[in-house]
């Protein structure tokens, strides 16, 4: 038994040396540091195996270590077992439905950032800010963001069982069974408030650009000469969708996808000749603006004279790939980075606003409304007042 354990510890130490030091060809200093970390890892593993109150399996501990290592990289990093690799490679019907919730991952927590109107989730009382604890009995803390999203989605008409914590109700725990349906609510809404047209985007996927262009043309005829693009809590749609939507505001939208060596592996350009708004444009973002929403905000800011208000965005701007291991397991890694035509990236760092505006209130709805009110007040302010505020 001790011999097997010793072999396991030696093997784990060698694995850690390779993972932390990047293989055999490393600088001496890095190699020494990696070796010290490997020895420490082996010592911790040995202490747990020998002294934990209940007997534990070494394989399970090592898998937990792999999950922790990958999960610490970004929300999409993950270690997959052989069974999970098989499921990942065969996701089923790509046109899968969901119960009407959008989620992001922060640390080990999966949090609801948007609830679709007229959805099963809204009817069941799911609210923005709720923490999802498990899906179909699997703890969310063990899943990457993409794994969680895949498990929440599924075939139309099927039931997903989720356990959540209501943050605005003292973290009250609730178990729900929600039916997966196709979304009935509009992916955007356009309204005029205080002389400003407000285009709120909820879902970038399959956004009807020509329809929006016609509505914007109608708004201009009222007349309304300024537009606020509200991208708060926009977590549906990737960078390609964001580049496509940017065609409404600029004909210079372009994104490149680069691998670790800097080689361009894909390029996406906005459709030419669709620019539907040429007047003053402003953008509003927050910490739950992610992926395609961040791409759209950056493209618009770089392609036109735009001011961005709100809070620093989430910071999700990389493509994830599956790397299979010899034992059938696999790694999900962000291996390619999106960047704008001016070389800007947003992965991990997010998009910083030109002017930080936070809302106040008892709950998300109140603080969100207050944040919008503050931005509209700034846009309403006379030019001289605005210049004085900027100088201050």
HUHUBEL-V496707 format. One record per backbone hydrogen bond with DSSP energy under -1.0 kcal/mol. NH is the residue of the N-H (numbers start at 1). CO is the residue of the C=O. E is the energy in kcal/mol with one decimal. If there is no record, write none. Layout:
BEGIN
nh->NH co->CO e->E
nh->NH co->CO e->E
END
This chain:
BEGIN
nh->5 co->1 e->-2.4
nh->6 co->2 e->-2.7
nh->7 co->3 e->-2.5
nh->8 co->4 e->-2.3
nh->9 co->5 e->-2.5
nh->10 co->6 e->-2.5
nh->11 co->7 e->-2.6
nh->12 co->8 e->-2.7
nh->13 co->9 e->-2.3
nh->14 co->10 e->-2.3
nh->15 co->11 e->-2.4
nh->16 co->12 e->-2.5
nh->17 co->13 e->-2.1
nh->18 co->14 e->-2.1
nh->19 co->15 e->-2.6
nh->20 co->16 e->-2.9
nh->21 co->17 e->-2.3
nh->22 co->18 e->-1.2
nh->26 co->24 e->-1.6
nh->31 co->27 e->-2.7
nh->32 co->28 e->-2.6
nh->33 co->29 e->-2.1
nh->34 co->30 e->-2.6
nh->35 co->31 e->-2.5
nh->36 co->32 e->-2.2
nh->37 co->33 e->-2.2
nh->38 co->34 e->-2.3
nh->39 co->35 e->-2.5
nh->40 co->36 e->-2.3
nh->41 co->37 e->-2.5
nh->42 co->38 e->-2.5
nh->43 co->39 e->-2.2
nh->44 co->40 e->-2.6
nh->45 co->41 e->-2.6
nh->46 co->42 e->-2.2
nh->47 co->43 e->-2.4
nh->48 co->44 e->-2.3
nh->49 co->45 e->-2.4
nh->50 co->46 e->-2.1
nh->51 co->47 e->-2.2
nh->52 co->48 e->-2.0
nh->61 co->57 e->-1.8
nh->62 co->58 e->-2.7
nh->63 co->59 e->-2.3
nh->64 co->60 e->-2.1
nh->65 co->61 e->-2.0
nh->66 co->62 e->-2.4
nh->67 co->63 e->-2.6
nh->68 co->64 e->-2.4
nh->69 co->65 e->-2.4
nh->70 co->66 e->-2.6
nh->71 co->67 e->-2.7
nh->72 co->68 e->-1.2
nh->73 co->70 e->-1.4
nh->77 co->74 e->-1.5
nh->78 co->332 e->-1.6
nh->80 co->330 e->-3.1
nh->85 co->81 e->-2.4
nh->86 co->82 e->-2.0
nh->87 co->83 e->-2.0
nh->88 co->84 e->-2.4
nh->89 co->85 e->-2.2
nh->97 co->154 e->-3.0
nh->98 co->181 e->-1.5
nh->102 co->114 e->-2.6
nh->104 co->111 e->-1.9
nh->106 co->109 e->-2.7
nh->109 co->106 e->-2.1
nh->111 co->104 e->-2.9
nh->112 co->130 e->-2.9
nh->113 co->102 e->-2.9
nh->114 co->102 e->-1.3
nh->116 co->100 e->-2.9
nh->121 co->99 e->-2.3
nh->123 co->119 e->-2.4
nh->124 co->120 e->-1.8
nh->125 co->122 e->-1.3
nh->126 co->121 e->-2.4
nh->129 co->112 e->-2.9
nh->130 co->127 e->-2.1
nh->131 co->165 e->-2.3
nh->132 co->110 e->-2.8
nh->133 co->163 e->-3.7
nh->134 co->163 e->-1.5
nh->135 co->138 e->-2.4
nh->136 co->161 e->-3.8
nh->138 co->135 e->-2.3
nh->140 co->133 e->-2.4
nh->142 co->139 e->-1.3
nh->143 co->140 e->-2.2
nh->145 co->75 e->-3.0
nh->148 co->144 e->-2.5
nh->149 co->145 e->-2.5
nh->150 co->146 e->-2.1
nh->151 co->147 e->-2.1
nh->152 co->148 e->-2.1
nh->153 co->149 e->-1.9
nh->154 co->97 e->-2.5
nh->157 co->180 e->-3.3
nh->158 co->155 e->-2.1
nh->160 co->178 e->-2.9
nh->162 co->176 e->-2.3
nh->163 co->134 e->-2.1
nh->164 co->174 e->-2.8
nh->165 co->131 e->-2.9
nh->166 co->172 e->-2.7
nh->169 co->166 e->-1.5
nh->171 co->166 e->-1.7
nh->172 co->166 e->-1.0
nh->174 co->164 e->-2.4
nh->176 co->162 e->-3.1
nh->178 co->160 e->-2.8
nh->180 co->158 e->-3.1
nh->181 co->98 e->-2.1
nh->189 co->200 e->-2.1
nh->191 co->198 e->-1.9
nh->193 co->196 e->-2.8
nh->196 co->193 e->-1.6
nh->197 co->226 e->-2.4
nh->198 co->191 e->-3.6
nh->199 co->228 e->-2.5
nh->200 co->189 e->-2.7
nh->201 co->230 e->-2.0
nh->202 co->187 e->-2.9
nh->203 co->187 e->-1.8
nh->204 co->236 e->-2.3
nh->207 co->204 e->-1.3
nh->209 co->207 e->-1.6
nh->212 co->208 e->-2.1
nh->213 co->209 e->-2.5
nh->214 co->210 e->-1.9
nh->215 co->211 e->-1.9
nh->216 co->212 e->-2.6
nh->217 co->213 e->-1.9
nh->218 co->214 e->-1.9
nh->219 co->215 e->-2.3
nh->220 co->216 e->-2.1
nh->221 co->217 e->-1.0
nh->222 co->219 e->-1.7
nh->227 co->280 e->-2.2
nh->228 co->197 e->-3.3
nh->229 co->282 e->-3.5
nh->230 co->199 e->-2.4
nh->231 co->284 e->-2.9
nh->234 co->231 e->-1.3
nh->242 co->238 e->-1.9
nh->243 co->239 e->-2.5
nh->244 co->240 e->-1.9
nh->245 co->241 e->-2.3
nh->246 co->242 e->-1.5
nh->247 co->244 e->-1.3
nh->248 co->245 e->-1.9
nh->249 co->246 e->-2.1
nh->250 co->246 e->-2.0
nh->255 co->268 e->-3.1
nh->256 co->339 e->-2.7
nh->257 co->266 e->-3.0
nh->258 co->337 e->-2.9
nh->259 co->263 e->-2.2
nh->262 co->259 e->-1.9
nh->265 co->257 e->-3.3
nh->266 co->257 e->-1.1
nh->268 co->255 e->-2.8
nh->270 co->253 e->-2.8
nh->276 co->248 e->-2.4
nh->277 co->248 e->-1.3
nh->282 co->227 e->-2.4
nh->283 co->307 e->-2.3
nh->284 co->229 e->-2.6
nh->285 co->309 e->-2.2
nh->289 co->286 e->-1.9
nh->290 co->234 e->-2.5
nh->292 co->237 e->-2.1
nh->293 co->290 e->-2.1
nh->295 co->291 e->-2.2
nh->296 co->292 e->-2.6
nh->297 co->293 e->-2.1
nh->298 co->294 e->-2.3
nh->299 co->295 e->-2.7
nh->300 co->296 e->-2.4
nh->301 co->297 e->-2.1
nh->302 co->298 e->-2.4
nh->303 co->299 e->-2.1
nh->304 co->300 e->-1.7
nh->306 co->304 e->-1.3
nh->309 co->283 e->-3.5
nh->310 co->355 e->-1.2
nh->311 co->285 e->-1.6
nh->313 co->351 e->-1.7
nh->314 co->289 e->-2.2
nh->319 co->336 e->-2.8
nh->321 co->333 e->-2.7
nh->323 co->331 e->-2.9
nh->325 co->329 e->-3.2
nh->328 co->325 e->-1.8
nh->330 co->80 e->-2.4
nh->331 co->323 e->-2.5
nh->332 co->78 e->-3.0
nh->333 co->321 e->-2.3
nh->335 co->319 e->-1.8
nh->335 co->333 e->-1.0
nh->336 co->319 e->-1.3
nh->337 co->258 e->-3.1
nh->338 co->317 e->-2.3
nh->339 co->256 e->-2.2
nh->340 co->344 e->-2.2
nh->343 co->340 e->-1.9
nh->348 co->315 e->-2.1
nh->349 co->347 e->-1.6
nh->350 co->346 e->-2.7
nh->354 co->308 e->-1.9
nh->355 co->308 e->-1.8
nh->357 co->310 e->-1.8
nh->367 co->363 e->-2.5
nh->368 co->364 e->-2.7
nh->369 co->365 e->-2.2
nh->370 co->366 e->-2.3
nh->371 co->367 e->-2.2
nh->372 co->368 e->-2.1
nh->373 co->369 e->-2.3
nh->374 co->370 e->-2.2
nh->375 co->371 e->-1.9
nh->376 co->372 e->-2.5
nh->377 co->373 e->-2.0
nh->378 co->374 e->-1.7
nh->379 co->375 e->-2.2
nh->380 co->376 e->-1.8
nh->381 co->377 e->-1.1
nh->386 co->382 e->-2.3
nh->387 co->383 e->-2.3
nh->388 co->384 e->-2.2
nh->389 co->385 e->-2.1
nh->390 co->386 e->-2.3
nh->391 co->387 e->-2.2
nh->392 co->388 e->-1.9
END
